[in-house]
Amino acid sequence: MANEKRSTPMNVGRWVTWSLFALVLMLAPLVFTSGLGLTVLSQMGIAIIACLSYNMLLGQGGMLSFGHAVYTGLGAFLAIHALNAVSSGSLPIPVSAVPLVGGLAGMGFAALLGYVTTRKAGTTFAMITMGMGELVFAMSLMIPEFFGGEGGVSGNRVIGKAFLGITYGPPIQVYYLIAVYTFIAVVLMFAFTRTPLGRMLNAVRDNPERVEFVGYNTQRVRYTAFIIAGFFAGISGGLGALNFEIVTAEVVHAARSGAYLLFTFLGGATFFFGPIIGAILMVLAFVLFSEFTKAWLLYLGLIFLFMVMYAPGGFASLIMMNLRVAAFGKLRQLGVSYLGLAITGLVALAGAAALVEMTYHLQLSSSQGSEIVFMGVTLNTSGLDHWLAATVVMVIGMGLFEMVRRRFAREWEEIQAFIEMKTNQGDAQ
């Protein structure tokens, strides 16, 4: 009997997902056509690569790093120097290849520093990465010949003759270069999760003792993943250097590493697409939200606190839980409760935010008068009635939110019991 060849069925859903991702990258600048829109989109692409590369350590390898900005930042510095070398004619590469220089730089520094940091795991690893980050930041101020001092290093991406009309002068051309790098990098990082090394990295995260028992060197697995993550981090830094045409010491600061950690966690470190959500939120917070209020860091901290307490899986876990409910046809049942939670939550948030904004105004901007405009409403910080009104709105909103939340909790438990029953029946058959 002749042997029949077995063909692997094509994963249609995955092809559709990647096609939609590419389509979004292509069409996004046609929807957000303003200069601000292009700036935000470009920064989102850069942040997506950075957060996904960080998640190779945190989500896939269980390595809590406080110094990931070292590799994005050093990649950015090497890329801007490479750009200047291209401008002077001493480096014969196209401008579009400059981010690869950043990637190679990030990989090189990860190979150098990672050999030390990955020798330990857990808390020790985290503390070593923090020390490395502080060391590099201190060096950035001590070696102005390379880091440019407080002014940083600037460059010019418009070099030589245009190729097919591409000069990288218009922001739209830079965006599409970033989009191409983003798509390729995301595909490669997703492919990494399906490789034997990616699977072994998950095993090292979950049970390093058992991995050692079966004969694998856990330090070598962590070290290899660390180098790969450094490569993609460097590409992100190189794209940032091209986009802004200047690199300062801020790119290796601990605050940048903290931002990668915070927003990767908020997006959902346990899901591949979670850091993509986190990267989008990071750019929106730093570029847009910070322009609306001086208290944006306080709001961000509170959001992080509530996510840690009630949704440690990040926004991605919330999405996946509701997709599971929708798969069993029960999502519509929660519609009224979700609407109630949204309305009452916004009422409570409006009252609390009014109190916060008035407090910040008193502390930071009292010389500009006692009145501020918040959400289209004029608030007087010197009037007791405004403080009482904001407090009443917050308390009423919190009370109504708690009532709706209890109803939602009962409905959610009933739906989960139904799903478990259906799942058990399916397993029995």
HELIX and SHEET records of a PDB file:
HELIX    1   1 VAL A   12  VAL A   31  1                                  20    
HELIX    2   2 GLY A   35  LEU A   58  1                                  24    
HELIX    3   3 ALA A   69  SER A   88  1                                  20    
HELIX    4   4 VAL A   95  ALA A   97  5                                   3    
HELIX    5   5 VAL A   98  THR A  117  1                                  20    
HELIX    6   6 GLY A  122  MET A  142  1                                  21    
HELIX    7   7 PRO A  144  PHE A  147  1                                   4    
HELIX    8   8 GLY A  149  GLY A  151  5                                   3    
HELIX    9   9 PRO A  171  THR A  193  1                                  23    
HELIX   10  10 PRO A  196  ASP A  206  1                                  11    
HELIX   11  11 PRO A  208  PHE A  213  1                                   6    
HELIX   12  12 THR A  218  PHE A  244  1                                  27    
HELIX   13  13 ALA A  249  VAL A  252  5                                   4    
HELIX   14  14 ALA A  254  GLY A  267  1                                  14    
HELIX   15  15 GLY A  274  VAL A  283  1                                  10    
HELIX   16  16 LEU A  284  PHE A  289  3                                   6    
HELIX   17  17 SER A  290  PHE A  292  1                                   3    
HELIX   18  18 TRP A  296  TYR A  310  1                                  15    
HELIX   19  19 GLY A  314  ALA A  327  1                                  14    
HELIX   20  20 ARG A  332  LEU A  334  5                                   3    
HELIX   21  21 GLY A  335  LEU A  364  1                                  30    
HELIX   22  22 SER A  366  GLN A  368  5                                   3    
HELIX   23  23 LEU A  384  ALA A  428  1                                  45    
SHEET    1   A 2 VAL A 153  SER A 154  0                                        
SHEET    2   A 2 ILE A 246  VAL A 247 -1                                        
SHEET    1   B 2 GLU A 371  PHE A 374  0                                        
SHEET    2   B 2 VAL A 377  ASN A 380 -1                                        
END                                                                             
